[in-house]
Amino acid sequence: GSPRSTIYNIIDSYLRRGSVDHKKGAGRPASVMTPYNKRRLRRAVDHKTGVLQRRLAARFNCDQSYISKILKNGYSNPILCRKRVKAPLYKSKAHYARRTLDFLDTNNIPYVPKDINRPNCRNVGQ
């Protein structure tokens, strides 16, 4: 069974308070991450890409590490902050390609891609 001290503590708490339920937790109540603010944080981050934790910390008036901790451990399902993926780098002349091809087409000039006609190589077969 249970230890004798546990039984006596239960009886003692019933006689003092009229209940054996747990007392309300002591300490300072949460002021930054109230349930309302947790919902706001979830809405701000969930299913979004590139939301900065530092910017969220400034909005909620707390540290970035605290935001990270709340997102990782503060919910039954942890929220994953997705990092923004960088866009691919395009060549500076890429936007001229369509215009160039149209010009060659209207003037009946044949277009030869670079992989077929490489510069500084001897054309074989001519």
Disulfide bonds with the S-S distance in Angstrom:
none
